[in-house]
Amino acid sequence: MHRVANFHRERLVGKKFVAISPNGRFTDGAELINGKPFSRIEAVGKNLFAFFGEEDEDNDEQVVVVHIHFGMAGNWAVYDTSKEDVPDPTPTNRLRLQCPGIVADLSAMTVKHGGMTLYNEKRSKLGEDPLRNDSNPQRLWERVSKSKKSIGALIMDQGFFTGPGNIYRAEILFKAGVHPNKLGKQLTREEFDSVWYHTVSLLERGFVTGSILTVDREEAKALGKPNLRRYIYNTSKCPRCKTSIQTWQINSRTCYACTRCQPLQSSSSTTETSPNVAVPVTPPRDCVPFNSHCAREKTQDRLEQNPNLLTVKELKAELTKLGEEYPSKVKKGELVELLLRTTTTRGKKKLVIPSSSEEAAAEKAAAGESLAVEHIAELAPSQARKARSKATTKGGIQRKTGSMKLTIPQIKEKLDEMGVVYTSKMKKSHLFDLLKRVGEAKTEELNAVVKTEHSEMKKDVNKANGKNDHEHEDDTVSHQSNDQSSTEREENVKSTPVKVKQEFSQGIVKSNSKRKKNNENTTMNSQVELSPNGRKRRRITPVTPETM
């Protein structure tokens, strides 16, 4: 939602639109916002609020607020009419906004309208959004520490943690080392701080990249899986300790945990659903990094791991760099909280620019991610498919573009035009590779191979005719001077390399295809001969024991 809000602030806010409801399910709302200026847009977790009309602190009755919740597959796509065609509205298209050069189509599970009262009521029921400047982790901690719900349920409760979904829940708790079944009132402040820290970190990464990427790149390389995207969500084994990942239901949603990396430390907590896994009384604990005076790490390294590893002096220095004021007499915990709030929620850190919607779609396609798992909310399905078609796989091969879009008869027709021989039972992928290989015949490397082959063919022909190179050249020149004009000779010379390339490629194809057809006793015999018109060609014929 924050990516949608960010992009629409640039493309839509400040403009006036003609508003209609193509499917008729938002007709009243469209009439109210028709012709009103799009004044601002806000994202709060999974909710989007669009404000239409001039906002006035003294009189906000004229403001129309549109509340939007995408659900699992909603989108709010914007089309630049000067660069792309605008598709016809779909049956799910609730709102269309139009102005010169721009058309915006909204399809969502929830689209409601009202005044500022609607916004205030909805906002009061939502909790702390890690990506908003007004989030307050201290206020969230006070509520979580009194809750009898498990932390796994609280993270999915939008009244507490506003924003994370099921994938983020699994990954946040894994990185924090907290078991999902641990009750909120059983969490220590250090555990809560770790959960909040990773919530902010992962959601910010998602905002920038447009994808749910939770594995740190350095750790992925260390684990021997440089392309690993997530730790335990929908995974059978823990990438760190190889322990089997356990799953169970929390409020009808599947929860994931590694019982070794996320031990349930309290026997009073709700036990795991798997009957084969007992809750350990004193489970082994992972090493928790500490600020060693013997082998002190750099301040930046410790800051990235956990701000609690910094000294009071270092914390004050970091706050001073950020221009943040603090009391002269303050405890370390308060400094850590202030630093976390400043660097993650007040926007005073280095400005980050999110990747474009098209780049996010292409990245997902290249990684093999289905649109059913992660969709781009600011793109229509047709726009997403177009962006995904430009993606490249991990091997660098373009995904289903170019000749792979052709049918088998179309590929064969192109090969026939090039004079390339192929077998009738070749698969489409083999035909495509063959077409690609022949198409690359114009490269310098293949030109060098063709020249070499041409030279060898000439020597073989001369040897077969009992002539040396000099004699053959004299005969050829003499023959051409008697039968052809000067212009015809020049055209013949220009056309020779192309035909040699075709003959050479045909020879390769014949050789490869016939090897597959013949049995092990069959070999290939290559002969060079002159065609009736005096040009050189190579004939490849199978040689079996019967014909030898």
N, C-alpha and C positions, 0 to 999 in steps of 0.2 A: 504493500500500500504506500509506503514512503517513497518508493521509486516512482509510482504513478503520480503521487502528489508533486514530487520534485520536477518531473517532466512537464506536467500540466501547468505548473506555475510559469514555465517559460513559454508554453505554446497556447494556452487558453486564457489564463487569468489576465484581466484587463480588457477583454474584448466583449462585445455584445453579439448575441447569437439569435438566430431564428430557431426556436425549439419545437420539436414535434415528437410524438410517441408512435413510432412505426407499428408496433404490435398492439397499441391501444391500452396498455396496462399502466401508463403513466400520463394519461391525457391531461388530468387536472394540474399535475405538477408542471408539465410542459407549458401549459397556458400561463401559469404564474411567473415562470422565469423567462418567458419569451420577450426578447428585447431588453432584458435587464443586464447590466454589466456583471460579468463573472468577477467578483471582487477578491475572493481568496479561497484556498483549499487547504484542509488539514487532514492529516492521517493520525489516527489513534489506534495502535494495534492493527487489527484486521478491519477496522472501520474507516470510512472515508466521508468527510463532510465538505460539501461544496456550497459556497455562499454566493448568492446572487442578489444584487441591489446595493445601493450606497449605504455603508454602515455608519451609524451615528450613535455615539454613546448615550445621548439623551433620547433618541427615538430609533429603536431597532425593529419597529413593527413592519417596515417596508422590506426587511431582509427575508429572503426565502432560503431556507437551509435544506439541502438534499442529502439525506443519509444513505450511504451505499455500503453494501457488504457483498463481495464477489461470490462467496461460497467457494466451491472447489474449482470452478472453471470460468468465472466471469472475466470480463475484460472491458477496458475503456480505450478504444483504439482511435488514433488521430490520423487523418489522411491529408496529405498535401496535394491539393487538386492540380497543382502545376507540375507535379512529378509522377503521380500515380492515378490510376483509375479508382473511382469509389465504387465498391460493390453494392448491390442491392441490399436493403435491410434484411436481416434474418428474422425468423419467428421469435427469437429471444431478445431482439433489439428493442429495449424499452425507451431509450431516449436518443435522439439525434440532434446535435447542435451544428448549425451551419452559419458560416460567415464567409466573405470573399477569401478564397484560397484555402479554406479549412473546413473539413467535415469531421465531426467526432461522434462515434457510435458507442453507446453504453449498453452492455449486456451484463446483468448481475442478478444474483438470487434475491437481494433486497434493495429496493429503490423507493424510499419514502420522502415526503416533503413536509415541511412545517416551518415554524419560526425559530427564534433563538431559544425558545422554551424547549423545543425538541432537542436541540444541541445540548443544552444544559442538563436535561434529564439523562440523555444517553451518556454524556461525558461523566456524570457523577457515578455511574454504575461501572465504569471502567477503571482498572487499576493503573499501575505504573508501566509506562511504555519506555523501554530502555533507549529508544532512539529519539525521544523527545527531550527538549531542553528543560521542561518542567518536571521531569521524573524525580522522585524522592525515594532513594533506597532506604533511608532511615525510617520513613513512614511505612514502607513495605515490610521491613524487618519487625517492626512493632506488631504488625498484624500476623505475619507468618509465625512468629515465636509464640503466639497464643492459640494457634490453630491446631485442631485435632485431625485435620486432613493430612494425608501424606504429601511430601514435597512433589511427588510425581503428579498428584491431582492438582496441587496448587499452581504448578507451572502452566497447566492447561486451562486453569480458571482465569478468564479474562478480567475478572474482578480483582485479581492479585497481580499476576504477570500478564501484561497486555501485549500480545504479539506472537510469542512462540507457539508453534504447532507441534504435532506429534514427532516429526523428525528432529526438530530442535530440542524437544524435551529429552529424547534419548541421548543426543550428543552432548548437551549442556551438562547433564548429570554425570555422564561418563567422564568428561574432561574435569569435572569438579570432584570426581571420586565419591559421589554421594549416591546411596542406594535409593531408588524411587519410592520404596515403601517406608522410608524413615519419615516419621511424623514431623510436621512443622515445628511443634513445641519441643521436639527433641534435637533440633538442629543447634549446633553451636554458632556463635556469631562468625567465627572463621569459616565455617562451612557455608553459611548463608552468603558471606562476602564472596566466596569462591564461585558459588552458583550465579550471583549477580554479575560478577566480573566476566564470566564466560558467556552469560546471556548477552551482555552488551557487545562483547568482542565478536561473537558469531553473527549476531544480527547486523552489526555494522559491516562485516565482511559480505554478508548477503546483500546488503544495500549497494555496496560498491560493485560487486561482481554480477549481481542478478541471479545467482545460483546458490544453493545450499552447499557450501564447501566448508566442512568443519575440521578436516585434517590439516595440521600445519605442514607446510611443504617440506621443511627440514626433517620432520619426523617421518613423513611418508617415504622420503629417500632412505632414512635410516632403517625403516622397516622393510626395505627392499620392494616397496610398492609405490613408485613415484607418482602414479596416477590415482592413488586411493583418494576418494572424495569424502567418505564418511566412515566412522569408526565401527559402530555396532548396529545402526539401524538396518533392519532386514539382513542381518549377517549371521552366519552360523558359528563363526569362531572369532574370538577377540584378537585383533591384529597385534596386540602387545604381548599377551600371555598365552594365547591359543586356547583359552578356556571356552567351553561352549556357552553361547549367549542364551540366556533364559528369557522367555516371553510369557506374559500373562495379561489379563484385562484389567484396566482401570477406567471405570465409567464407560465401558463398551469400546474403549480404544486400546490397541495393543501396546504394551510397554516392554522395553528392552533393558537388559542390564547384564554386565559381567560380574558375577558374584565374587570374583577374586579381586578385580580392580575397584569394585564398588561394594565392599562388605557391609552387611547390615549389622551394625555394631551393638544394637540394643535388642535383647530378647523380648522386650515388651512391645516391639514394633510388630506390625502385621507381617506374618511369615510369607515366604514366597509360595506361589501356587504350585510349583513343581514338587511332587511328593518325594522325588529322589534327591532333593537338595535340602539338607538340614541347615538351619541358621546357626552359624558358629558362635560360641560364647565369647571366645577371645580370638577373633580372626586375625590373620597376619595383615599388617598395614604396609602400604607403600612408603618409600622414603619421602619425607617432606623436606624440600630444600630449606636451608636456613642460612643466615648471614654469617658465614665463616670468617673469623679474623685471621686465620692461617692462610686460607686460599680465597681471598676476597675476589668476587667477580665485579665486573664493571657495573657502574650505577645503572646504565641503560639496560644491561642484560637482566639485572635484578628487578628493574622497574617493569620490564616486559613480562617477567615470570609472575611477580606479585609485588605490589607496592609495599606490602608489610615487611619485605626484606630490606627496605631502606631504613637508614637511621633518621632520627628527628631532624638533624642538620641537613641531610640530603633531601628529605621531604620538603623542608622549607625552601631549599634552593630550587627545587622543581616548581614549587608554587610561585616563587618569585619570577622564574622564567616565563610563566604563563600569565603574569600580571595579576595574580590572585592575592588578595589581602587576607591575613590571618592574625588572630590575637597573639600578643607577646607570650602569654602563658596559656599553652594549649597542650593537650595530651596527644600522644602519638596516634592513637586510634582516630581522633578527630581530624588530624592532619591527613591520614590515609583516606578517610571518608571524603574530605574536602578535595583531595587530589583526584580521586576516582570520579567524583561528581563533576569536577571542572574539566577533566580530560575526556569524559565520555558523554556528558549531557549538556554542557554549556557552549559547545561549538568553538572553543578557543584552541583546539588542537589544529594540526595542519589540515588545510582544506583538502577533502578528497572528492574526486569527480567520478561518479558512477559510470560504468560502461554503458554503451548505448543498448537499446532494446534489441536491435538486430545482432549485436555482438553477443549478448547473453543467449539469444536463441541459437546462434551458430555454435557457441561453446557447448551448449547442452547436446546438440546434434552430434558434434564431433566426439563427445564423450559417450555417446550411445544412450543418452537419457531420453526417455519417452515424454511426450507432451502430457501424457496422463499422470506422470509423476510430478513434474514441475512445468507449469505453463507460464507464459509471459503475459501478465495482466494488462500491460499497456499496448499489446498487439492483438489484432484480430487473428483468428486461426489462419486465414489466407496470408496475412503478413508474416506470421511466424513460420509457415511452411516455406515461404519465399526466402526468408533469412536462413532457415535451416538447410535449404538446398545449396547454399554457398559454403557450407561447412566442409572441412576436411577431416578425415579420420586421423587416428594417431599415427598411421603409417604415411600420412601426407597425400593419400589418394583422395581425390574429390568424390563426395558422396553423391552417387546417382545423378551426375551431371554429364553434359556432353553426349557422347555416343551411347552411354548406358541408358539414356532415355529412349533410344531408338528401339524398334522392334527387331527381331531376328531377321525377318526378310529385308528390312531397311539396311541393316548392317551388311548382309550378304550382297545387296545391290551395290553398296559403296565399294566392297571388296572386288566385285566383278568389274566395276568401272576402273579400278586400279590395276586390273589384270592379275589379281592375287588368287591363287588356287587354295581351296579349303575343302575339308571333308564334309559330307552331308550331315553327319551326326555330331558335329562339334557343338558344344554348349555355348550359350550366349556369352558367358564370361570369357571363354576361350576366343570366341569371335571378336569380342571387344578388345582383348589383349592383342590379337593379331592386327586389328585395324589400327590400334594405337602404335604398335611396333612399326607398321608400314608407314604411318603418318610421320614418324620420327626419322624417316629415311632422308629428310632434308638437312639433318644436322651434320656438322662438320665431321663428326666421328664416323658416321655411316658413309659419308662421301669418301673419306679416306679408305674405308674398307672396300667400297665399290671400285675405286681407282686401282687398288691393289689387285682385286679380283679381275678387273679388266686387263691389267698387265699380264697376269698369270694366264688368262685365257688366250691372249695374243701369242704368248710364248708357246702354249700347247698347240695352237693351230699351226704356227710356223714349223714346229717340230714335226707335226703330223704330215705336213706338206713337203718336208725335207728342205726347208728354206731357213736362212737365218733372218734376223730381224731386218737387216738392211735390205736384203733382196725382197722381202715381203712388202716393205714400205714402197720400194721402187715400183713393184708390180701394181700395188694399190693405186699409187699416184698416176701411173700410166693408164690404168683402166678408167679412172675417174676423168682424166683429161680427155679421153676419147669419147666417153658416153655421157658426161654431164657437163653442164656449164659451170662457171665459177660460182654463181649464186646458188645453184643446186648443191654444190659441194659444201658451201658454208652452212646451209640449212641442215644437211645431213650430219655434219659434225656437231651442230648444236643439239640435234635430237638424239644423238647416240647415247650420252650419259643417262638420260631419262629411261630409255629402253633397256639399257644395261641394268639399271636399278630394278626395273620391273622383272627382268629375267632373273636377276640375282635373288630377289625376294621370292619369286615363284619357285626357284630351285630349293630355297630353304624350306618353304611350306611343303613342297612335294616330299622332300626328304623326311621331314618330321612326321607328316601324316602317314606316309607309307611305312615308316618304322613301327607305328602303332598297329597297323593292319597286318603286317607280315609276322610270321612266327620267328622264333629265336634263330632259326637256320637261315633266315632271309637277310641278305645284306644289300647295300645300295651301290650301284655302279654309276659313276659320274663321267660323262663324255662330253667333249667340246667339239662342235661341228659348225660348219657354215650353212646358213639357210640359203634357199634359192636366190635371194636378192643380194647375197654376198655378205650379210651381216653375221656376226658371231653369236652363238647361243649355246647354252649348256643343257644337255638332256640327262636327266637322272632316271635310271630304270632299275627295277628290282632284279637282283641276281639270286637265284635259288640253286641248291645243289643240282637240280635237274637241268638247269640252263647253263651251268658252268662248263 
